[in-house]
Amino acid sequence: KAADLQLLKDGQITLVAAKRWKAANHGVEALRDLAAAKESHNAAACVYVSITGVTDTAQQFAQAQGITLVADVALAQLMLQAAK
């Protein structure tokens, strides 16, 4: 299962993957699965959430596939905003 959540708003699907929390570094493999799920679900957007960062190759892949990465500092900032 590539995505953990499927969000629907105004008829638009967003897939969210929040896996492998214990991984030291996230690579392209999980992002490939998410990109394939985006296509098969005709999703408008995909978001990959991780506590740690992704490799440079994974970051380039995500950008090319239109996958939003939320990791490290961006995740912490998002959580702080939600807490307010």
C-alpha angles and dihedrals in degrees: 000000000000098000128047096194135030112200122194123197126161090347093305121121122216119188118208126196118192105167144131095038092171095054113114092212131012119223138192098278097080091042091053089054091049092049090051090050090050090057096043093048093041087233121180093214146008131206126194114199123195138157092221128045131265128243119267089251091052091048091053091047092050092051092049091049096044094246115152113224119211108185144132111352094005090058092048091050092049091051092049091051091049091051092056 
